[in-house]
């Protein structure tokens, strides 16, 4: 059971890091170059429809497996500085990803449905830093985990 949880943790982490990297570094800048209009809106909706279920599932698997691994390996984690750093980066990154993908996304949909566009714009500006920060923290946690396993 323990090996399976570690495997799922690594797979979910790989999905989160790779999808965040692709969206932040490639797709986002490419879509921003498109002129505003119906085609850009359709493309954005199609990307969201395909990306959101995968990312949400990866976040949930990552959180569940991280809780299990923290519980089952607490002594090992607390004795290794690399694992403490990995756990901190992972915890903060997952908390931000969870907030962005579940809480703020729901809040933004609600504001848009109610037509409160000024509040939506303000919330978008306040949460703009979350995705890049998740990318950095998730990448750090991922590479610290790989580094630890190859020490």
ABEGO torsion letter per residue (X at the ends): XAAAAAAAAAAAAAAAAAAAAAAAAAAAAAAAABBBEAAAAAAAAAAAAAAAAAAAAAAAAAAAAAAAAAAAAAAAAAABAAAAAAAAAAAAAAAAAAAAAAAAAAAAAAAAAAGBAAAAAAAAAAAAAAAAAAAAAAAAAAAAAAAAAAX
